[in-house]
Amino acid sequence: MRIGTSLGMGRIGIQEIAALAKVSIGTVDRALHGRKRISERTRKRILKIAQQVGYKPNLAARALSAGRGLTRIGVCIPREIHFYFDQLRDGILAEARRHEHLGVEIVYNPTERLGFREGEKLKELMRQGIRAAIIAPGDPQKLTPVINEVERNNVRVMCVDTDAAGSARSSVVCLDAKVSGRLAAELMGSFVAAGSRVAMITGMLRTETHGKSTKGFCESFPRFCQGGKVVEVVEAHDDEQEAFHKFSELLERHPALAGVYVSTANCLPICRALRARNRNGRIKLITSDLFQKMIPYFEKGIISASIYERPYLQGQIATRLLVDHLVQGRPLPSHHYLAPEIVMRSTLHFFREVRRRPARA
């Protein structure tokens, strides 16, 4: 599937403008591009008609005519969890549109979920003539040989959200996951009493972001909560039903649980389980995401805070770095780490992700 970035012309093109102005196509071209051999009066008349009909130039064609060629960037990120990865994709596309006059084109070939068929999807992108790929490696060990092969073919691989640090990838844009885990531990330590027992829900520990955030949280929590202990780390594999059932069982095993850190975007089943067992507010919940459906849980005090990973910004930065490299020749940094942001009920309204948006198709 290919998602264009508004590269094509609108319904009105140069031929239609020429017919409306009763001039040749060449005259319209000279007027639109500020060339000579046209009177100022005719130029103004043509520009006025173009504005009235909402003419939009074919910027990709212009880039091709200038000898640049299309700059195809493949995007292989999961469809699920869509609350998170839709924002990442939107950031990529928004930044690509800013560079469409350079012939930038996004070729979108998503996986169904994190860690599923990533190598296969990346190989498919290679066959479509991409010059770079943006990928979220859920299973870095399995994906590393494919990334290495792609890089050997002079195609730059940019990791987002999580990393494949052992591969030959060119760069990564993500949060410093270990710092995020430490920050969650510090916050949790301020929310719960000394000697508290807490737990952590994550996606897959083989995913680098989840593994590092888990290590940061488990190592740091006892330092921020005297006598405190992380009693369990639960892998829920980014599956809503699995997360709900595993967390419900966790509550049965640890009835005195004081806090939970959810280091994956799959926080809604945890919120529902707390509400179903009337544990609202009695267990401090720290999440790692932000989207519309989380608002009621913030307002009711079920979510105490979120260590927000800013996927939209990650997508923007990853795309910008690749365009600067491919088009302007600037070197790619080996990594670009973002600082996490703390979201709480009092700051919720500042974030674009919770403002009203059209329903997802």
Helices and strands as residue ranges (DSSP letters): H 14-21, H 25-32, H 40-52, H 59-65, E 71-76, E 78-80, H 82-98, G 100-102, E 104-108, E 111-113, H 118-126, E 132-135, H 140-152, E 156-160, E 171-175, H 177-191, E 197-202, H 208-224, E 229-235, H 240-253, E 259-262, H 268-276, E 284-287, G 292-294, H 295-299, E 305-308, H 311-328, E 336-338, E 341-343, G 345-350, G 352-354
